[in-house]
Amino acid sequence: MPVVRLYYQDMERLIGASRETIMSRLAMMGADIGKRAEEEYVDVEFFPDRPDLYSSEGVARAMQGFLGIKTDLVSYSVSPGPVVVQVEESIKSVRPLIGCAVVRGLEFTDEAIESLMGLQEDLHWGLGRNRRKVAIGVHDISRVRPPFRYFGESPQRRFVPLDYSEEMTMEEILHNHPKGKDYGHILKDCPVYPLIVDADDRVLSFPPIINGELTSVTEETEDLFIDVTGTDPVVHKALNIVVTSLAERGGKIESVLVKRSEGDFLSPDLSPASWKVRTEEANRLIGFDLTGAELAECLKRMRFGAVTAGEEMDDIVVVQVPAYRADIMHSWDIFEDAAKAYGYDNLEARLPQTVTVGRAHSSEVRKGEIREIMA
């Protein structure tokens, strides 16, 4: 499972609570805090199904709700931005999907940079199948000039990769650069390689392998361009997680116009998804005895938007699921969060009414085997 390093002083600033309060409640939110604890930080683990908690900013956002400091759905403003990305036909057969955003006005500390880089790599693992489905690039946009192009390029194209001082061809990067050795198999047998360049044909990124040294992020960086490329629509969910985490640091999100032959779109889309859940079902599954209004209050503490459907429809709760939540696939996922807010220690212990032993369905076992083969 991903390990997230939480610096105590940083978390106190982000959450607005004392170290003692945070640590006393963190485990109740689903964190395993037994990994490593030092004087300045603690390493914690969360289940892989919560990629929005792969960063200190994501943990802080969730803890603010859990502690009752800030509840309800977080509203992130996305301002129209001037940046355009042109997606060319040459990339469609290799790595066709891309989502982008600009985040401005950041003040980076060592802890913030470490959190961002850790989030990036954990998302590569948790959502990206080790970059096969999703790869994230983070760039200092002040060093390049939009508009940007995303296209398929000859393997002989040269540029200076991140943390290097000399140019290499893309083919050489795959064979000689550490990241190329780790992830080059993703591009095996591809006739062209993915590349993102600026208006002056300077390289920002060679996804899913390595960024260019030109746009490396430092403590002096204030404005970021984020690209997320891949082969699965989950690229947009990964982008939402990154940009909202940066917004928790005070960043201002700007949209990017992505132009492509099948239709242009603005990225990111942070609109919440709307669900309707039944209080009766939640009570039956979890062991609650809540009204619709009480269930809604529990969900607000988990940073959902939640209201009852009306006085005569108190059993129905309308839930707004944040755009950064990648794990909500069923109403039961929502009920699980309500149970955390209610407190598992507040539930009455009951013996199960059945004595059967659960196991994975055969179709799910087969799907897992296929995913492992394709990873």
LINFENDA-V592255 format. One record per residue. N is the residue number from 1. RES is the residue in one small letter. PHI is phi as a letter, one per 40 degrees, with the letter a starting at -180 (none if undefined). OMEGA is omega in degrees with one decimal (* if undefined). Layout:
# LINFENDA-V592255
N_RES_PHI_OMEGA, N_RES_PHI_OMEGA
This chain:
# LINFENDA-V592255
1_m_none_178.7, 2_p_c_176.8, 3_v_b_-178.8, 4_v_b_178.8, 5_r_c_-178.8, 6_l_b_175.7, 7_y_c_-171.5, 8_y_d_-177.8, 9_q_c_178.2, 10_d_c_-179.5, 11_m_c_176.7, 12_e_c_178.4, 13_r_c_-176.1, 14_l_c_-174.3, 15_i_c_-174.3, 16_g_g_179.0, 17_a_a_-178.4, 18_s_c_177.0, 19_r_d_-177.8, 20_e_c_179.6, 21_t_c_-179.2, 22_i_c_-175.0, 23_m_c_-179.4, 24_s_c_-175.8, 25_r_b_-172.9, 26_l_c_-178.3, 27_a_c_-179.4, 28_m_c_178.3, 29_m_c_176.7, 30_g_h_-178.0, 31_a_c_170.4, 32_d_c_-174.1, 33_i_b_-178.9, 34_g_c_-173.7, 35_k_c_-178.8, 36_r_a_178.5, 37_a_b_178.3, 38_e_b_-178.0, 39_e_c_-174.5, 40_e_b_-174.8, 41_y_a_173.0, 42_v_b_174.6, 43_d_c_-179.0, 44_v_b_176.7, 45_e_b_171.0, 46_f_b_178.3, 47_f_c_-177.2, 48_p_c_-177.8, 49_d_c_177.3, 50_r_b_-178.8, 51_p_c_176.4, 52_d_c_177.8, 53_l_b_179.9, 54_y_c_-179.4, 55_s_b_177.4, 56_s_c_179.2, 57_e_c_178.4, 58_g_c_177.4, 59_v_c_-179.5, 60_a_c_179.1, 61_r_d_-180.0, 62_a_c_-179.0, 63_m_c_177.2, 64_q_d_177.2, 65_g_c_-176.9, 66_f_c_179.6, 67_l_c_179.3, 68_g_g_-179.6, 69_i_c_173.9, 70_k_b_-178.6, 71_t_b_177.2, 72_d_g_-178.2, 73_l_c_174.5, 74_v_c_178.8, 75_s_b_178.9, 76_y_b_178.6, 77_s_c_175.5, 78_v_b_-179.3, 79_s_c_175.3, 80_p_c_-178.7, 81_g_b_-177.2, 82_p_c_-172.0, 83_v_c_179.0, 84_v_b_173.0, 85_v_b_178.0, 86_q_c_177.8, 87_v_c_-176.2, 88_e_c_-176.4, 89_e_c_-174.9, 90_s_c_-177.7, 91_i_c_-169.4, 92_k_c_-177.5, 93_s_c_-174.9, 94_v_b_-176.1, 95_r_a_-162.1, 96_p_c_-170.0, 97_l_b_178.1, 98_i_a_170.4, 99_g_b_-174.7, 100_c_a_174.3, 101_a_a_171.0, 102_v_b_175.5, 103_v_b_-174.1, 104_r_b_172.8, 105_g_g_-179.0, 106_l_c_172.4, 107_e_b_-174.1, 108_f_c_168.0, 109_t_b_176.3, 110_d_d_-178.9, 111_e_c_-178.9, 112_a_c_178.3, 113_i_c_178.9, 114_e_c_179.5, 115_s_c_-179.5, 116_l_c_-179.7, 117_m_c_177.5, 118_g_c_177.0, 119_l_c_-179.7, 120_q_d_-177.2, 121_e_c_179.2, 122_d_c_175.9, 123_l_c_174.9, 124_h_d_179.8, 125_w_c_-170.9, 126_g_c_179.4, 127_l_b_-167.2, 128_g_c_-177.5, 129_r_f_-178.8, 130_n_f_173.6, 131_r_g_180.0, 132_r_c_-179.1, 133_k_c_-174.7, 134_v_a_170.8, 135_a_b_-172.3, 136_i_b_173.8, 137_g_b_-180.0, 138_v_b_-169.3, 139_h_b_169.4, 140_d_c_-172.5, 141_i_c_-179.2, 142_s_c_-175.7, 143_r_c_-178.2, 144_v_b_-175.8, 145_r_b_175.3, 146_p_c_3.5, 147_p_c_-179.6, 148_f_b_176.0, 149_r_b_174.6, 150_y_b_-171.3, 151_f_a_175.6, 152_g_c_-173.8, 153_e_b_176.8, 154_s_c_177.2, 155_p_d_-178.9, 156_q_c_177.4, 157_r_c_-176.2, 158_r_b_170.3, 159_f_a_179.9, 160_v_c_179.9, 161_p_c_-178.0, 162_l_d_178.4, 163_d_g_175.1, 164_y_b_-179.8, 165_s_b_-178.6, 166_e_b_178.5, 167_e_c_173.1, 168_m_b_170.5, 169_t_c_178.3, 170_m_c_176.9, 171_e_c_178.5, 172_e_c_178.5, 173_i_c_-179.4, 174_l_c_-176.3, 175_h_c_-170.0, 176_n_b_-179.6, 177_h_c_-179.8, 178_p_d_179.5, 179_k_c_176.6, 180_g_c_178.1, 181_k_c_-178.0, 182_d_c_-169.4, 183_y_b_-178.2, 184_g_c_-179.2, 185_h_c_-179.9, 186_i_c_-177.4, 187_l_b_-179.4, 188_k_d_177.6, 189_d_g_176.8, 190_c_c_-178.8, 191_p_c_176.8, 192_v_b_-179.3, 193_y_b_-179.6, 194_p_c_179.4, 195_l_a_173.1, 196_i_b_-179.3, 197_v_b_179.5, 198_d_c_-176.4, 199_a_c_178.4, 200_d_b_177.3, 201_d_g_176.0, 202_r_c_-170.7, 203_v_c_170.2, 204_l_c_-169.3, 205_s_a_171.3, 206_f_b_-176.2, 207_p_c_3.0, 208_p_c_-169.7, 209_i_c_-170.1, 210_i_a_171.8, 211_n_c_171.7, 212_g_c_177.3, 213_e_c_-176.5, 214_l_d_-172.1, 215_t_b_-178.2, 216_s_c_-176.3, 217_v_c_177.7, 218_t_b_177.5, 219_e_c_178.6, 220_e_c_-179.0, 221_t_c_178.2, 222_e_b_-175.4, 223_d_b_-176.3, 224_l_b_164.1, 225_f_b_-179.4, 226_i_b_172.1, 227_d_b_174.6, 228_v_b_-178.9, 229_t_b_178.2, 230_g_i_-176.8, 231_t_b_-175.3, 232_d_b_-180.0, 233_p_d_178.0, 234_v_c_175.2, 235_v_d_-177.3, 236_h_c_176.2, 237_k_c_177.2, 238_a_c_177.9, 239_l_c_-180.0, 240_n_c_179.7, 241_i_c_-177.9, 242_v_c_-173.6, 243_v_c_178.5, 244_t_c_174.2, 245_s_c_177.9, 246_l_c_177.1, 247_a_c_176.6, 248_e_c_175.1, 249_r_c_179.2, 250_g_g_179.6, 251_g_c_178.1, 252_k_b_-174.1, 253_i_c_173.9, 254_e_b_177.9, 255_s_c_175.4, 256_v_b_175.8, 257_l_c_177.6, 258_v_c_-177.1, 259_k_b_-179.4, 260_r_a_-173.7, 261_s_c_-177.7, 262_e_c_177.1, 263_g_h_179.4, 264_d_c_174.1, 265_f_a_175.7, 266_l_c_-178.0, 267_s_b_5.2, 268_p_c_172.8, 269_d_b_-177.2, 270_l_b_178.1, 271_s_c_178.0, 272_p_c_174.3, 273_a_c_-177.3, 274_s_b_177.5, 275_w_b_169.8, 276_k_b_-179.4, 277_v_b_-177.4, 278_r_b_179.3, 279_t_c_-179.6, 280_e_d_-179.8, 281_e_c_177.8, 282_a_c_179.3, 283_n_c_-177.5, 284_r_c_-175.8, 285_l_c_-173.1, 286_i_c_-175.6, 287_g_g_175.6, 288_f_c_163.3, 289_d_a_-172.4, 290_l_b_167.4, 291_t_c_177.2, 292_g_c_-179.8, 293_a_c_179.3, 294_e_c_176.1, 295_l_c_178.8, 296_a_c_179.5, 297_e_c_176.1, 298_c_c_-178.1, 299_l_c_176.9, 300_k_c_177.9, 301_r_c_176.7, 302_m_c_174.7, 303_r_g_166.8, 304_f_c_162.2, 305_g_c_-176.3, 306_a_a_174.5, 307_v_a_173.8, 308_t_c_-176.2, 309_a_c_179.1, 310_g_i_-176.9, 311_e_d_-178.2, 312_e_c_179.5, 313_m_b_-176.5, 314_d_c_-178.8, 315_d_c_-176.9, 316_i_b_176.8, 317_v_b_176.8, 318_v_c_-172.6, 319_v_b_173.2, 320_q_b_-176.9, 321_v_c_-177.8, 322_p_d_-178.2, 323_a_c_179.9, 324_y_c_179.2, 325_r_c_-178.6, 326_a_c_-170.2, 327_d_b_-175.4, 328_i_c_-178.5, 329_m_b_-175.5, 330_h_a_177.8, 331_s_d_179.9, 332_w_c_175.2, 333_d_c_177.4, 334_i_c_179.6, 335_f_c_178.6, 336_e_c_177.8, 337_d_c_177.3, 338_a_c_179.1, 339_a_c_177.5, 340_k_c_-179.8, 341_a_c_179.2, 342_y_c_-179.7, 343_g_h_179.0, 344_y_d_-179.7, 345_d_c_177.5, 346_n_c_179.6, 347_l_c_178.6, 348_e_c_178.7, 349_a_c_179.3, 350_r_b_173.7, 351_l_c_177.8, 352_p_c_-178.1, 353_q_c_177.4, 354_t_b_-179.3, 355_v_b_179.5, 356_t_c_178.5, 357_v_b_-178.5, 358_g_c_174.3, 359_r_a_-179.2, 360_a_c_175.7, 361_h_c_-176.4, 362_s_d_179.5, 363_s_c_178.5, 364_e_c_175.8, 365_v_c_179.7, 366_r_c_177.8, 367_k_c_178.4, 368_g_c_178.6, 369_e_c_179.7, 370_i_c_178.9, 371_r_c_179.5, 372_e_c_179.7, 373_i_c_-175.7, 374_m_c_-176.7, 375_a_c_*
